[in-house]
Amino acid sequence: MNLKVSQEELDTLTLKPETIELAANLVKINGYVIIENAVPKEKVSELFTSFKKAMDWFIEKHGHDVYLKAKGFNEGTNHLGIFLPFEAPFNDSLVIEHPFAMAIIDKVLGPEYSVTLFSSNTSLPGGQKTQPVHADYGARFGDQCQVSLPITDLVFNIPLVDVHDGNGPMEIWPGGTHLMPDSWYGPNAPKPEDLAQYMQSMKVHMPAGSILIRDVRMWHRGTPNKGNEIRPNIALIYSSVDRDNRVQIPQETYDNMSPRAKKLFRWQKIGFPAIEPTHE
């Protein structure tokens, strides 16, 4: 069930303490939370228009040969991840430091996290099969750790269109797959694909402009897009441990960011030109 916040919270972009507590607890116990309509429609429209241009440019420049050889991107799933340039509108404050997300992530991760991924995930029309069931990160200690570790990494998504059964929604296995011993996320653990077929799952439906926050360890997979239009998500990862530093931020852009945003991106490549849209 998606979390619907009050009109007052939407108007002020400030969650009530009880809403923050509820959302954080849902992430901790279920592995995810969705807040509907957190990003205004005009901002979503702006993001979608710019994203479509970036996607068209990427496919025109890089995608045709890949697509033809593989009979679809990523072995026929037609799911495509693209790193985005750190520039408007993708680096808007409602994307990189949304007040709702910051309040929830503060509650879950504490104050010292940073952004370690600035990207996107799109389900293109024509996908022929689902992705394998997987967690986004592997075990931190290989086969050695037999206890569940605290949450260290949260994915943040903004869907730029309404997500429904017809356009490739994410399928998730909530309520425990993020709470297993660390060793269960390594290569020698039981395969999620083998177990998931006997477990309860759900497909994530949400209106454009919602925000989805999920533990990177929660099992999930992409499903085929049966429609005629792309289903894009903006995707960031907030981490309490360093994972990656491939986000390139021009110095002038960084200098003009808010103090909070500067802290979030403090470990990234400051003073480098913004990249072109690039395949993950």
N, C-alpha and C positions, 0 to 999 in steps of 0.2 A: 504494500500500500504506500503510495506517495504521500509525503508530508505536505499538507497545505497550510501555509502560514496566514496570519491575519492581514487584512488590508493595511492596517497601521504599520505592521512590520515591513510590508512591501513598499509603502510610501516613504518610510524613513530609512529603509535599508538597514534596520537594526532589529535583530532577533531578541525576543524576550528571554530572560535567563532560563525560564522553564523550557522554552523551545530549544535553546542551545543544549541543555541537559538531555532532553529527549533525543535530539539528533545525534549527539555524541554517543549516547548509550546504544542507539540503533546501529551505529557503525561498529561499536565494540562487540555487540552480541549477534547481529545479523550479517555484518561485514559490509554494509552499505546503507546510505540514506539518499533519498531524492526529495528535493524541494522544488515544487512546481512554480513556473513563471517568475523565476528570480531575476531574469535579465529582461529588460523592457523590449517590446516587440520591435521598436525602431532600431535598437542596437543589434538585435538578432538579424534583422533584415540587412543591415550594413555589413555585419560579419559574413552572412551567407553570400552576398554579392561579391565581396572581396575574396572569399574562399573559393567560390566557383571559378573566378578568374585565375586564381593560383593553381587550382586543380587542372583546369583546361590547359594552362601554360605547361605544367609538369607533364601531362600526358602527351601533349604535342611534341615536347622536347625529348622526353625520356621513355615514354610509356609504350609506344606502339610495338617496338621489337619485343619488349618483355611480355606484353600481352599476347602477341601472336605465338611466341615460342611456348608459353605456358598454358595456352588456351584459357587465358584469364589470369589476373594478378593473383599471386600467392597460391599457386597450385589449384586454381579454379574456384577459390572462395570469393574472389573479387573484393577482398578486404585490403585496403591500401592505407598505410601510415605515411604521413608526410610531415617532416619538420617544417615549421612555419618561420618566415622572417620576423625578427623582433622589431615590428613597426606597426603603425596604425593600419587597420583598427584592431589587429590581433593582440597588441599589447595594451589595450584599453584597461583602465583600472577595474572595470567590471569583469574582466577576464582574469587578470593576473593576481588581483587582490580583492575579490568580491567580498564585501563585508560579512555576508552570511557564511561563506566558506571559511574566512579567517577566524570567525568566532568558533566554529565547530572544530576546525583543525587545531586551533590553540588548545581547546579542551582535550583533544585526543593526543596530540603530539607534544604539547608543551610549547614554550616560547622560542626555541632555537632552531626551528626547521628552516629549510630553504627549498627553492624550486630546483629540481634536477632533470625535468623534461618539459619541453615547450613544443607541442606537436599537435597532431590531429589523427583521427581514425575515421575512415570513410568506407561504407559498404556501397559498392557500385552495382548498378543493375547487371543482371546476367550471371550472378554467382550460381555455381552448380552444386556446391556442397558446403557443409558447415566446417568451421575450424575445429581442430582437436580441442577437447576440454583441457584447460590449463590454468595455472596461476602465472602472474606476470613476472615474478621473481623466483629464483631458486633458493635452496637452503643456504643460510649464511655460514653454517658450520659443517657442511657436508653430511656425513652419516653420524657425526659425533653427538649432536645435541638431541636428546630425547624428550625435551619439554617444549611447551608452546612459549614463544617469545613475545614480548610486547609489540604492539603495532609501531612500525617505523616509517612506513611509506603509504601515502594515500593518493589515489588517482582522483583527479577532478575533471569532470566532463561537462560540456555545455552542448546539447544537441541543437543544431541549427535548423532542423525541420521537426515536425511532429514524428515521433517514433512509434510504429505500430507493427503488427504481424507481417504486413505486406512489404516493408522496406528494410528488412535486415536488422531486427533488434538484437541486442546482446542477450544471450541466455546465461543465467547465473545459477549457482548452487549456494544459496545463502545459509546462514544459521549454523555454521560450524566449520566449513572448509578452510576458513582463515585462522582457525584456532587449533590446528593440529600441531604435533611436535615439529620442530624445525626440520628434522631429517626427512619428513614426509614431502618436502618441497624439492628434494634432491633427485638425481637420476636413478637411484637404486630403490626408491620408494614404490609402492603400488601405483600403477598408472591411473591417473584420474579418468582417462577415457574408458578404462575397463570397469571402474566402480560407478561412474556417473549415471550410466544407463539404468542402474537399480535405485537411484536416489531421486528425490524430488527436486525439480528445477522450476524456474519461471523465466519468462521473457520480459525484458524491461521495456515497458511502454511509458512514454513521457512526452509532454508538450514541448515544442521548441522553446528555448529559453529557460528550461529547467536546469538545475544543477544536480549532478550525481557525484557523490563522494564515496569511494569504496577502498577497502583494504586491498592492496595489490595481491595478497595471497588468496583471495576468494576465487574459487574455481569459476570459470566462465568460458564462453566461446562466442564467436560471431556466427550469425546465421545468414542464409542467402537473401539478397535483396530481390524480391519478385516484382518490384515496380519498375518504373521508367526513369526515375530521378535518383540522384545520389542521396545517401543518408550520412551527412557529415557530423562528426563530433569534434569540437576543440578538446584537446587533452593535455593536461599538465600533471606532473607528479610533485607532491610536496613531501620532503624527506627529512627525518631527524638525524640521518646519517648521510654522508656524501656518497652519491652514486655516479654522477656524471657531470661534465662541465662543457657541453658542446653548444650551449646557447651563446650566440655572438651578438653583442650589444654595442652599438656605436657609442662613443664617449659622450657626445652631446645628448643622446637619448637617455643614457644612464644619469647624467647630471640633472636632467629635468624630471626624473622620477620622484615619487614621494619617498620619504624616509623608510616607510614600511616596504615598499617595492624594492628599494635599493638593498635592504637587508635580505629580502627573499632571493635576490639574484646575485648576492655578494660573491659567490664562488664561481660565477660564470665568466665567460671571456669578454671582459669589459674593454672597450676601445677597439673592437674588431668590427668590420662592416657587417650589416645584417645579411644573412644568407639568402640565396634563392630557395624557393620551395624544393626540398630534397627528400628522397625516399629514405625511410628509416632502415 
